[in-house]
Amino acid sequence: MALSTDKIIDECNDLIRFDYDAVGAYNEAIDAITETHIRQQLIAFRGDHERHITDLSALVRRFGGDPPEMPGLRGVVRKTMTKVAGLVGTEATLRAMRSNEEVLNKQYANRSNLDFPTDVLQVIQRNYGDEQRHLAWVVQALNSRLWEQTPAYP
């Protein structure tokens, strides 16, 4: 059964809040990490989350809703956890980011199976693909201890 307009708005708004949470966590991680090659990737991922907010907000407005314009309490908690991890070092910061991305993957996965209109589902699935890519990169960075490696620049 197709989702009601109110349900579409509620689900998209919830994802927007999660993406705002992610932007805050990425800001803290970017501030904490000194390795340029890692920071650059995190900056790109933060840009993906900002695009998610923009795209989902446009959908919410199209359906007559008001998208959130800031993270909720959950975002403050994630941002604080990431900041504290940053005080310990790059590995702890990346572990915090892995946890954040696992949460986002779960949220997008749960919604990718709902009966959204096709265009809404396409945005959610594209964003979910970004989340899967982010998580895979963070896991690989942790497994390879990327912060201990010297980047190969051409």
ChimeraX commands (.cxc) that place a marker at each C-alpha (Angstrom):
marker #1 position 0.00,0.00,0.00 radius 0.5
marker #1 position 1.34,3.42,-0.95 radius 0.5
marker #1 position 2.46,5.66,1.86 radius 0.5
marker #1 position 0.30,8.62,2.82 radius 0.5
marker #1 position 1.62,12.11,2.16 radius 0.5
marker #1 position 2.07,12.64,5.91 radius 0.5
marker #1 position 4.06,9.39,6.20 radius 0.5
marker #1 position 6.28,10.37,3.26 radius 0.5
marker #1 position 6.99,13.72,4.92 radius 0.5
marker #1 position 7.66,12.10,8.32 radius 0.5
marker #1 position 10.03,9.48,6.90 radius 0.5
marker #1 position 11.95,12.02,4.79 radius 0.5
marker #1 position 12.17,14.43,7.73 radius 0.5
marker #1 position 13.58,11.69,9.92 radius 0.5
marker #1 position 16.27,10.96,7.32 radius 0.5
marker #1 position 17.02,14.69,7.09 radius 0.5
marker #1 position 17.61,14.77,10.86 radius 0.5
marker #1 position 19.97,11.79,10.59 radius 0.5
marker #1 position 21.87,13.53,7.79 radius 0.5
marker #1 position 22.12,16.72,9.87 radius 0.5
marker #1 position 23.50,14.56,12.68 radius 0.5
marker #1 position 26.06,13.17,10.25 radius 0.5
marker #1 position 27.14,16.64,9.09 radius 0.5
marker #1 position 27.78,17.63,12.71 radius 0.5
marker #1 position 29.77,14.46,13.36 radius 0.5
marker #1 position 31.78,14.95,10.15 radius 0.5
marker #1 position 32.55,18.54,11.15 radius 0.5
marker #1 position 34.01,17.29,14.43 radius 0.5
marker #1 position 35.95,14.49,12.72 radius 0.5
marker #1 position 37.37,16.85,10.09 radius 0.5
marker #1 position 38.49,19.25,12.81 radius 0.5
marker #1 position 40.12,16.42,14.77 radius 0.5
marker #1 position 41.96,14.58,12.00 radius 0.5
marker #1 position 45.29,15.95,10.83 radius 0.5
marker #1 position 46.02,13.48,8.02 radius 0.5
marker #1 position 45.14,15.39,4.86 radius 0.5
marker #1 position 44.27,12.32,2.79 radius 0.5
marker #1 position 41.72,11.21,5.40 radius 0.5
marker #1 position 40.32,14.71,5.95 radius 0.5
marker #1 position 39.74,15.15,2.21 radius 0.5
marker #1 position 37.65,11.99,2.05 radius 0.5
marker #1 position 35.63,13.02,5.10 radius 0.5
marker #1 position 35.00,16.45,3.55 radius 0.5
marker #1 position 33.65,14.72,0.43 radius 0.5
marker #1 position 31.39,12.49,2.54 radius 0.5
marker #1 position 30.10,15.52,4.48 radius 0.5
marker #1 position 29.20,17.02,1.10 radius 0.5
marker #1 position 27.14,13.92,0.31 radius 0.5
marker #1 position 25.20,14.37,3.56 radius 0.5
marker #1 position 24.61,18.04,2.76 radius 0.5
marker #1 position 23.26,17.00,-0.65 radius 0.5
marker #1 position 21.00,14.44,1.04 radius 0.5
marker #1 position 19.55,17.22,3.21 radius 0.5
marker #1 position 18.98,19.46,0.18 radius 0.5
marker #1 position 17.38,16.73,-1.94 radius 0.5
marker #1 position 15.16,15.34,0.82 radius 0.5
marker #1 position 14.14,18.84,1.93 radius 0.5
marker #1 position 12.98,19.61,-1.63 radius 0.5
marker #1 position 10.84,16.47,-1.58 radius 0.5
marker #1 position 9.32,17.36,1.80 radius 0.5
marker #1 position 8.43,20.83,0.52 radius 0.5
marker #1 position 6.94,19.37,-2.66 radius 0.5
marker #1 position 4.64,17.24,-0.52 radius 0.5
marker #1 position 3.62,20.30,1.52 radius 0.5
marker #1 position 5.79,19.69,4.57 radius 0.5
marker #1 position 8.39,21.69,6.46 radius 0.5
marker #1 position 11.82,20.04,6.60 radius 0.5
marker #1 position 13.90,20.35,9.76 radius 0.5
marker #1 position 16.67,22.92,9.57 radius 0.5
marker #1 position 18.99,21.58,12.26 radius 0.5
marker #1 position 19.88,18.34,14.01 radius 0.5
marker #1 position 17.92,17.15,16.98 radius 0.5
marker #1 position 19.18,16.06,20.40 radius 0.5
marker #1 position 20.45,12.80,18.89 radius 0.5
marker #1 position 22.76,14.87,16.67 radius 0.5
marker #1 position 24.22,16.71,19.62 radius 0.5
marker #1 position 25.03,13.38,21.27 radius 0.5
marker #1 position 26.70,11.99,18.09 radius 0.5
marker #1 position 28.64,15.20,17.56 radius 0.5
marker #1 position 29.87,15.14,21.17 radius 0.5
marker #1 position 30.90,11.47,20.93 radius 0.5
marker #1 position 32.85,12.20,17.76 radius 0.5
marker #1 position 34.50,15.23,19.35 radius 0.5
marker #1 position 35.59,13.18,22.37 radius 0.5
marker #1 position 36.94,10.47,20.06 radius 0.5
marker #1 position 38.88,13.17,18.23 radius 0.5
marker #1 position 40.72,13.98,21.43 radius 0.5
marker #1 position 42.04,10.40,21.47 radius 0.5
marker #1 position 43.20,10.32,17.85 radius 0.5
marker #1 position 42.41,9.40,14.29 radius 0.5
marker #1 position 41.64,5.74,14.95 radius 0.5
marker #1 position 39.09,6.58,17.65 radius 0.5
marker #1 position 37.57,9.25,15.42 radius 0.5
marker #1 position 37.20,6.81,12.53 radius 0.5
marker #1 position 35.66,4.25,14.91 radius 0.5
marker #1 position 33.09,6.88,15.93 radius 0.5
marker #1 position 32.44,7.63,12.26 radius 0.5
marker #1 position 31.97,3.92,11.56 radius 0.5
marker #1 position 29.32,3.80,14.27 radius 0.5
marker #1 position 27.63,6.89,12.82 radius 0.5
marker #1 position 27.63,5.43,9.32 radius 0.5
marker #1 position 26.26,2.09,10.58 radius 0.5
marker #1 position 23.29,3.96,12.05 radius 0.5
marker #1 position 22.73,5.85,8.80 radius 0.5
marker #1 position 22.98,2.67,6.73 radius 0.5
marker #1 position 20.34,1.05,8.90 radius 0.5
marker #1 position 18.02,4.07,8.62 radius 0.5
marker #1 position 18.30,4.23,4.84 radius 0.5
marker #1 position 18.02,0.44,4.47 radius 0.5
marker #1 position 14.81,0.42,6.51 radius 0.5
marker #1 position 13.27,3.10,4.32 radius 0.5
marker #1 position 14.46,1.70,1.00 radius 0.5
marker #1 position 11.85,-1.04,1.36 radius 0.5
marker #1 position 8.88,1.26,2.00 radius 0.5
marker #1 position 6.25,1.98,-0.65 radius 0.5
marker #1 position 7.38,5.49,-1.58 radius 0.5
marker #1 position 6.52,7.11,-4.91 radius 0.5
marker #1 position 9.19,6.12,-7.46 radius 0.5
marker #1 position 10.99,9.49,-7.50 radius 0.5
marker #1 position 11.20,9.61,-3.69 radius 0.5
marker #1 position 12.44,6.02,-3.56 radius 0.5
marker #1 position 15.11,6.83,-6.14 radius 0.5
marker #1 position 16.48,9.64,-3.94 radius 0.5
marker #1 position 16.44,7.40,-0.86 radius 0.5
marker #1 position 18.16,4.56,-2.71 radius 0.5
marker #1 position 20.82,6.90,-4.15 radius 0.5
marker #1 position 21.48,8.27,-0.65 radius 0.5
marker #1 position 21.62,4.72,0.71 radius 0.5
marker #1 position 24.25,3.92,-1.91 radius 0.5
marker #1 position 26.30,6.86,-0.61 radius 0.5
marker #1 position 25.94,5.55,2.94 radius 0.5
marker #1 position 27.11,2.09,1.91 radius 0.5
marker #1 position 30.14,3.65,0.18 radius 0.5
marker #1 position 30.94,5.79,3.24 radius 0.5
marker #1 position 30.77,2.83,5.60 radius 0.5
marker #1 position 32.88,0.64,3.31 radius 0.5
marker #1 position 35.55,3.36,3.10 radius 0.5
marker #1 position 35.66,3.90,6.89 radius 0.5
marker #1 position 35.87,0.15,7.53 radius 0.5
marker #1 position 38.67,-0.17,4.96 radius 0.5
marker #1 position 40.49,2.84,6.48 radius 0.5
marker #1 position 40.32,1.22,9.92 radius 0.5
marker #1 position 41.34,-2.23,8.67 radius 0.5
marker #1 position 44.31,-0.87,6.74 radius 0.5
marker #1 position 45.22,1.65,9.50 radius 0.5
marker #1 position 45.19,4.36,6.85 radius 0.5
marker #1 position 46.43,7.03,9.28 radius 0.5
marker #1 position 49.75,5.17,9.55 radius 0.5
marker #1 position 50.30,5.16,5.80 radius 0.5
marker #1 position 51.98,7.81,3.71 radius 0.5
marker #1 position 49.64,8.83,0.91 radius 0.5
marker #1 position 50.86,8.27,-2.63 radius 0.5
marker #1 position 50.51,11.52,-4.52 radius 0.5
marker #1 position 51.30,11.72,-8.25 radius 0.5
marker link #1:1,2 radius 0.2
marker link #1:2,3 radius 0.2
marker link #1:3,4 radius 0.2
marker link #1:4,5 radius 0.2
marker link #1:5,6 radius 0.2
marker link #1:6,7 radius 0.2
marker link #1:7,8 radius 0.2
marker link #1:8,9 radius 0.2
marker link #1:9,10 radius 0.2
marker link #1:10,11 radius 0.2
marker link #1:11,12 radius 0.2
marker link #1:12,13 radius 0.2
marker link #1:13,14 radius 0.2
marker link #1:14,15 radius 0.2
marker link #1:15,16 radius 0.2
marker link #1:16,17 radius 0.2
marker link #1:17,18 radius 0.2
marker link #1:18,19 radius 0.2
marker link #1:19,20 radius 0.2
marker link #1:20,21 radius 0.2
marker link #1:21,22 radius 0.2
marker link #1:22,23 radius 0.2
marker link #1:23,24 radius 0.2
marker link #1:24,25 radius 0.2
marker link #1:25,26 radius 0.2
marker link #1:26,27 radius 0.2
marker link #1:27,28 radius 0.2
marker link #1:28,29 radius 0.2
marker link #1:29,30 radius 0.2
marker link #1:30,31 radius 0.2
marker link #1:31,32 radius 0.2
marker link #1:32,33 radius 0.2
marker link #1:33,34 radius 0.2
marker link #1:34,35 radius 0.2
marker link #1:35,36 radius 0.2
marker link #1:36,37 radius 0.2
marker link #1:37,38 radius 0.2
marker link #1:38,39 radius 0.2
marker link #1:39,40 radius 0.2
marker link #1:40,41 radius 0.2
marker link #1:41,42 radius 0.2
marker link #1:42,43 radius 0.2
marker link #1:43,44 radius 0.2
marker link #1:44,45 radius 0.2
marker link #1:45,46 radius 0.2
marker link #1:46,47 radius 0.2
marker link #1:47,48 radius 0.2
marker link #1:48,49 radius 0.2
marker link #1:49,50 radius 0.2
marker link #1:50,51 radius 0.2
marker link #1:51,52 radius 0.2
marker link #1:52,53 radius 0.2
marker link #1:53,54 radius 0.2
marker link #1:54,55 radius 0.2
marker link #1:55,56 radius 0.2
marker link #1:56,57 radius 0.2
marker link #1:57,58 radius 0.2
marker link #1:58,59 radius 0.2
marker link #1:59,60 radius 0.2
marker link #1:60,61 radius 0.2
marker link #1:61,62 radius 0.2
marker link #1:62,63 radius 0.2
marker link #1:63,64 radius 0.2
marker link #1:64,65 radius 0.2
marker link #1:65,66 radius 0.2
marker link #1:66,67 radius 0.2
marker link #1:67,68 radius 0.2
marker link #1:68,69 radius 0.2
marker link #1:69,70 radius 0.2
marker link #1:70,71 radius 0.2
marker link #1:71,72 radius 0.2
marker link #1:72,73 radius 0.2
marker link #1:73,74 radius 0.2
marker link #1:74,75 radius 0.2
marker link #1:75,76 radius 0.2
marker link #1:76,77 radius 0.2
marker link #1:77,78 radius 0.2
marker link #1:78,79 radius 0.2
marker link #1:79,80 radius 0.2
marker link #1:80,81 radius 0.2
marker link #1:81,82 radius 0.2
marker link #1:82,83 radius 0.2
marker link #1:83,84 radius 0.2
marker link #1:84,85 radius 0.2
marker link #1:85,86 radius 0.2
marker link #1:86,87 radius 0.2
marker link #1:87,88 radius 0.2
marker link #1:88,89 radius 0.2
marker link #1:89,90 radius 0.2
marker link #1:90,91 radius 0.2
marker link #1:91,92 radius 0.2
marker link #1:92,93 radius 0.2
marker link #1:93,94 radius 0.2
marker link #1:94,95 radius 0.2
marker link #1:95,96 radius 0.2
marker link #1:96,97 radius 0.2
marker link #1:97,98 radius 0.2
marker link #1:98,99 radius 0.2
marker link #1:99,100 radius 0.2
marker link #1:100,101 radius 0.2
marker link #1:101,102 radius 0.2
marker link #1:102,103 radius 0.2
marker link #1:103,104 radius 0.2
marker link #1:104,105 radius 0.2
marker link #1:105,106 radius 0.2
marker link #1:106,107 radius 0.2
marker link #1:107,108 radius 0.2
marker link #1:108,109 radius 0.2
marker link #1:109,110 radius 0.2
marker link #1:110,111 radius 0.2
marker link #1:111,112 radius 0.2
marker link #1:112,113 radius 0.2
marker link #1:113,114 radius 0.2
marker link #1:114,115 radius 0.2
marker link #1:115,116 radius 0.2
marker link #1:116,117 radius 0.2
marker link #1:117,118 radius 0.2
marker link #1:118,119 radius 0.2
marker link #1:119,120 radius 0.2
marker link #1:120,121 radius 0.2
marker link #1:121,122 radius 0.2
marker link #1:122,123 radius 0.2
marker link #1:123,124 radius 0.2
marker link #1:124,125 radius 0.2
marker link #1:125,126 radius 0.2
marker link #1:126,127 radius 0.2
marker link #1:127,128 radius 0.2
marker link #1:128,129 radius 0.2
marker link #1:129,130 radius 0.2
marker link #1:130,131 radius 0.2
marker link #1:131,132 radius 0.2
marker link #1:132,133 radius 0.2
marker link #1:133,134 radius 0.2
marker link #1:134,135 radius 0.2
marker link #1:135,136 radius 0.2
marker link #1:136,137 radius 0.2
marker link #1:137,138 radius 0.2
marker link #1:138,139 radius 0.2
marker link #1:139,140 radius 0.2
marker link #1:140,141 radius 0.2
marker link #1:141,142 radius 0.2
marker link #1:142,143 radius 0.2
marker link #1:143,144 radius 0.2
marker link #1:144,145 radius 0.2
marker link #1:145,146 radius 0.2
marker link #1:146,147 radius 0.2
marker link #1:147,148 radius 0.2
marker link #1:148,149 radius 0.2
marker link #1:149,150 radius 0.2
marker link #1:150,151 radius 0.2
marker link #1:151,152 radius 0.2
marker link #1:152,153 radius 0.2
marker link #1:153,154 radius 0.2
view
